[in-house]
Amino acid sequence: MSNQGEAAAVANRFVPAADGVPDHNEQDVVIWNGYYDETIPMPTEWFPASSPPAILSLSDDGNALVLRPVTNPDASIRNEYYLLNTYNGSFTLVKQPGLENETIVSVSTHKGRTLGNGPKPFQTTPDNICLQLGELAIRSNSTLPAVTLSSLYPNTFVPQHITSDGRITLTTTDGNNQSIIIQIIPHNDVDTDGMADDWEKSFAENLLDLGKTPADWGTYYAELVSGNLDSITDYTGDGITAGDIAKLASDPAGTQATGGITEEFQDKRNILAWGFMFPQKAIFLSDTMAHT
């Protein structure tokens, strides 16, 4: 069940024998929000199967993490993980971490980050780099030097959830065997340009998806490919800098007061309707917003 009150379940559906395939059950995902349910069939090529798929988690934005057991040629079982977009019914294979005896417990809906549990719990970053949670350099206080997470909490970690902006929730125990809930909040602006690193990469990817050639982008192309943008550059040609759009994504009120945002800015709101994905939250300008 998600924090929005939606619930997901797996329902069996009997499929009679046909075309040489014996009778078997196939599974559907059923999403219930308290008022109505939606049924999404899992891919038919997954069946027949020796073990049925299962739902591991349901996100607040309507996506489910689905575990699919697959039988190898030697009869052993491996697990594959898929992100189900419940809005369009698509299943996307989640990149595997390549670590032995590790299982994925949660996946973010942005860039397919994964959070894993096992002997050495891990996270996979948007760049597909696998990091051990215990080795993460963290600060429990902004005035203290960074130390490894395992030096502060030496007991076993149990990862619980990873959000689109990279926050990780996990549990562990202290010296008195009392349960502790920890949330790790990433430093998400390495170059301190006022734009979240994940937002920069997402914004750059969406610009590159517009279909322009490298020559069309000129000197901006290298910045877009690297995902490291200049906050004062107008990449869309609409008179709005990347920094202003980033501020709008995180704080629309602050953006109107910063950079001279006026009614003209709102008239150019079409750039936010192109499908840009904001890791923090999607902000769509509307005619009801207060003009400056």
C-alpha positions as CSV (number, residue, x, y, z in Angstrom):
1,M,0.0,0.0,0.0
2,S,1.2,3.5,-0.8
3,N,1.2,6.6,1.4
4,Q,-1.7,7.8,-0.7
5,G,-3.9,4.9,0.3
6,E,-3.6,3.0,-2.9
7,A,-3.2,-0.8,-2.6
8,A,-1.8,-3.2,-5.1
9,A,-2.4,-7.0,-5.3
10,V,-1.7,-9.8,-7.7
11,A,-4.8,-11.7,-9.0
12,N,-4.7,-15.0,-10.8
13,R,-6.4,-15.4,-14.1
14,F,-7.0,-18.9,-15.6
15,V,-5.9,-19.4,-19.2
16,P,-7.1,-22.6,-20.9
17,A,-4.8,-24.7,-23.1
18,A,-4.2,-23.4,-26.6
19,D,-1.6,-23.7,-29.3
20,G,0.3,-26.5,-27.5
21,V,0.5,-24.5,-24.2
22,P,-1.2,-26.3,-21.3
23,D,-3.7,-24.8,-18.9
24,H,-2.0,-22.3,-16.7
25,N,-2.5,-19.2,-14.5
26,E,-1.4,-15.8,-15.5
27,Q,-1.3,-12.8,-13.1
28,D,-2.7,-9.4,-13.3
29,V,-1.8,-6.4,-11.1
30,V,-4.9,-4.9,-9.4
31,I,-4.7,-1.3,-8.1
32,W,-7.3,-0.2,-5.7
33,N,-7.7,3.4,-4.5
34,G,-10.7,3.0,-2.2
35,Y,-13.2,3.9,-5.0
36,Y,-12.4,1.8,-8.0
37,D,-9.9,-0.7,-9.1
38,E,-7.7,-0.9,-12.2
39,T,-6.5,-4.2,-13.6
40,I,-3.2,-4.3,-15.5
41,P,-2.1,-7.7,-17.2
42,M,1.4,-8.7,-16.7
43,P,3.3,-9.5,-20.0
44,T,2.0,-12.7,-21.5
45,E,5.5,-13.9,-22.4
46,W,6.1,-14.3,-18.7
47,F,3.8,-17.3,-18.6
48,P,3.6,-20.2,-18.0
49,A,6.0,-19.8,-15.1
50,S,7.1,-22.1,-12.3
51,S,6.8,-19.2,-9.8
52,P,4.3,-16.3,-10.0
53,P,5.4,-12.7,-10.0
54,A,4.9,-10.6,-6.9
55,I,4.6,-6.9,-6.0
56,L,7.3,-5.7,-3.7
57,S,6.3,-2.0,-3.3
58,L,3.9,0.6,-4.5
59,S,5.0,4.3,-4.9
60,D,2.9,7.3,-4.1
61,D,3.0,8.4,-7.8
62,G,1.4,5.2,-9.0
63,N,4.3,2.9,-9.9
64,A,4.9,-0.7,-8.6
65,L,8.1,-2.7,-8.2
66,V,7.4,-6.2,-9.5
67,L,9.5,-9.3,-8.8
68,R,9.6,-11.9,-11.5
69,P,11.2,-15.2,-10.8
70,V,12.9,-16.7,-13.9
71,T,14.0,-20.3,-14.4
72,N,17.5,-20.7,-15.8
73,P,18.4,-23.5,-18.2
74,D,20.0,-25.4,-15.3
75,A,16.7,-25.2,-13.4
76,S,18.0,-22.6,-10.9
77,I,15.9,-19.5,-10.2
78,R,17.0,-15.9,-10.7
79,N,15.0,-12.8,-9.8
80,E,14.3,-10.0,-12.2
81,Y,12.8,-6.7,-11.1
82,Y,10.5,-4.5,-13.2
83,L,9.1,-1.1,-12.7
84,L,5.4,-1.0,-13.6
85,N,4.1,2.4,-14.7
86,T,0.4,1.9,-13.8
87,Y,-0.6,4.9,-15.9
88,N,0.4,3.3,-19.2
89,G,0.8,-0.4,-18.2
90,S,4.4,-0.6,-19.2
91,F,7.0,-2.8,-17.5
92,T,10.6,-1.7,-17.5
93,L,13.4,-4.0,-16.4
94,V,15.4,-2.5,-13.5
95,K,19.1,-2.7,-13.9
96,Q,20.6,-5.4,-11.7
97,P,23.4,-4.4,-9.2
98,G,25.6,-7.5,-10.1
99,L,26.2,-8.3,-6.4
100,E,25.9,-11.8,-5.0
101,N,23.2,-12.5,-2.5
102,E,21.7,-9.1,-2.8
103,T,18.0,-8.4,-3.5
104,I,16.3,-5.2,-4.6
105,V,13.8,-3.9,-2.0
106,S,12.8,-0.6,-3.5
107,V,13.2,1.4,-6.7
108,S,12.7,5.1,-7.3
109,T,10.6,6.2,-10.3
110,H,13.3,8.6,-11.5
111,K,16.2,7.1,-13.3
112,G,15.6,3.7,-11.9
113,R,17.6,4.0,-8.7
114,T,17.5,0.9,-6.7
115,L,17.9,0.1,-3.0
116,G,19.1,-3.4,-2.1
117,N,19.3,-5.6,1.0
118,G,21.7,-8.4,1.7
119,P,25.1,-9.0,3.2
120,K,26.2,-5.5,2.1
121,P,23.1,-3.3,1.5
122,F,23.6,-1.1,-1.5
123,Q,22.1,1.7,-3.5
124,T,22.5,2.2,-7.3
125,T,22.9,5.9,-8.3
126,P,21.4,7.5,-11.5
127,D,24.8,6.9,-13.1
128,N,24.4,3.1,-12.3
129,I,27.3,3.2,-9.8
130,C,26.7,0.7,-7.0
131,L,27.5,2.1,-3.5
132,Q,27.5,0.2,-0.2
133,L,25.3,1.9,2.3
134,G,27.8,1.3,5.1
135,E,30.5,3.1,3.2
136,L,28.5,6.3,2.5
137,A,30.2,9.4,3.9
138,I,27.6,11.2,5.9
139,R,27.2,14.0,8.5
140,S,24.8,13.6,11.3
141,N,25.2,17.4,11.9
142,S,26.2,20.0,9.4
143,T,29.1,21.2,11.6
144,L,30.6,17.7,12.0
145,P,33.1,16.1,9.6
146,A,31.8,13.4,7.3
147,V,32.3,9.8,8.5
148,T,31.1,6.4,7.2
149,L,27.5,5.4,8.1
150,S,28.7,2.1,9.5
151,S,31.0,3.9,12.0
152,L,28.0,5.7,13.4
153,Y,25.7,2.7,13.2
154,P,27.7,-0.5,13.3
155,N,24.7,-2.9,13.4
156,T,22.9,-4.5,10.4
157,F,21.1,-2.1,8.1
158,V,17.7,-3.0,6.6
159,P,16.9,-0.6,3.7
160,Q,13.2,0.3,3.4
161,H,12.7,2.9,0.8
162,I,14.4,5.2,-1.7
163,T,12.8,8.3,-3.1
164,S,13.2,10.0,-6.5
165,D,15.5,12.7,-5.1
166,G,17.7,10.0,-3.5
167,R,16.6,10.0,0.1
168,I,17.1,6.6,1.7
169,T,15.1,5.3,4.7
170,L,16.5,2.4,6.6
171,T,16.3,0.7,10.0
172,T,18.9,-0.6,12.3
173,T,19.4,-1.2,16.1
174,D,21.4,0.6,18.7
175,G,23.5,-0.8,21.5
176,N,20.4,-1.5,23.6
177,N,18.8,-3.5,20.7
178,Q,16.3,-0.7,20.2
179,S,15.0,-0.1,16.6
180,I,16.2,3.1,14.9
181,I,14.8,4.7,11.8
182,I,17.4,6.6,9.7
183,Q,16.9,8.8,6.7
184,I,19.9,9.7,4.6
185,I,19.5,12.9,2.7
186,P,21.9,13.3,-0.2
187,H,23.9,16.5,-0.9
188,N,22.5,17.1,-4.3
189,D,24.3,20.1,-5.6
190,V,28.0,19.2,-5.9
191,D,28.9,22.3,-8.0
192,T,26.9,24.6,-5.7
193,D,25.2,26.4,-8.7
194,G,21.8,26.3,-7.0
195,M,20.4,23.6,-9.3
196,A,20.0,20.0,-7.9
197,D,22.3,17.7,-9.8
198,D,19.5,15.2,-10.5
199,W,17.4,18.0,-11.9
200,E,20.2,19.2,-14.1
201,K,20.6,15.7,-15.6
202,S,16.9,15.2,-16.1
203,F,16.4,18.6,-17.7
204,A,19.3,18.0,-20.0
205,E,18.0,14.6,-21.1
206,N,14.6,16.1,-21.9
207,L,16.2,18.8,-24.0
208,L,18.3,16.2,-25.9
209,D,15.1,14.3,-26.5
210,L,13.6,17.2,-28.5
211,G,15.3,15.8,-31.6
212,K,17.9,18.5,-32.3
213,T,21.3,17.5,-33.7
214,P,24.6,18.2,-31.8
215,A,25.2,21.0,-34.4
216,D,21.9,22.6,-33.5
217,W,23.0,22.8,-29.8
218,G,26.5,24.1,-30.7
219,T,28.6,24.8,-27.6
220,Y,25.7,23.8,-25.3
221,Y,25.8,20.1,-26.5
222,A,28.7,19.1,-24.3
223,E,27.0,20.6,-21.2
224,L,23.7,18.7,-22.1
225,V,25.5,15.4,-22.5
226,S,27.3,15.7,-19.2
227,G,24.2,16.9,-17.4
228,N,26.2,19.8,-15.9
229,L,24.4,22.9,-16.9
230,D,25.1,26.6,-16.6
231,S,22.4,28.3,-14.4
232,I,22.5,31.5,-16.3
233,T,22.1,29.9,-19.8
234,D,18.8,30.0,-21.7
235,Y,18.9,26.5,-23.3
236,T,15.3,26.7,-24.7
237,G,15.6,30.1,-26.4
238,D,12.6,31.4,-24.6
239,G,14.3,34.0,-22.5
240,I,14.3,31.8,-19.3
241,T,17.5,30.6,-17.8
242,A,18.0,27.0,-16.5
243,G,18.5,28.4,-13.0
244,D,15.1,30.1,-13.1
245,I,13.4,26.9,-14.2
246,A,15.2,25.0,-11.5
247,K,14.0,27.4,-8.9
248,L,10.4,27.2,-10.2
249,A,10.6,23.4,-9.9
250,S,11.5,23.6,-6.2
251,D,10.0,26.9,-5.1
252,P,7.6,28.6,-7.5
253,A,7.0,31.5,-5.1
254,G,10.7,32.1,-4.7
255,T,11.2,32.1,-8.5
256,Q,8.7,34.8,-9.0
257,A,10.7,37.0,-6.7
258,T,14.0,36.0,-8.2
259,G,15.3,36.8,-11.6
260,G,12.5,39.3,-12.5
261,I,9.9,36.6,-13.2
262,T,6.8,38.3,-14.6
263,E,3.6,37.6,-16.4
264,E,5.7,37.2,-19.6
265,F,7.4,34.2,-17.9
266,Q,4.1,32.6,-17.3
267,D,3.1,33.2,-20.9
268,K,6.1,30.9,-21.8
269,R,4.8,28.1,-19.6
270,N,4.7,25.8,-22.6
271,I,8.3,24.8,-21.9
272,L,7.1,23.0,-18.8
273,A,4.4,21.2,-20.8
274,W,7.0,19.5,-23.0
275,G,7.3,16.7,-20.4
276,F,10.3,17.8,-18.4
277,M,10.7,15.6,-15.3
278,F,11.4,17.3,-12.1
279,P,12.9,15.0,-9.4
280,Q,11.6,17.2,-6.6
281,K,8.1,17.9,-7.8
282,A,6.4,18.8,-11.0
283,I,5.2,22.4,-11.2
284,F,3.0,23.4,-14.0
285,L,2.2,27.1,-14.4
286,S,-1.4,28.0,-14.4
287,D,-3.4,31.2,-15.1
288,T,-4.4,31.2,-11.4
289,M,-0.9,31.9,-10.2
290,A,-0.4,35.4,-8.8
291,H,1.4,37.7,-11.3
292,T,4.1,40.0,-10.1
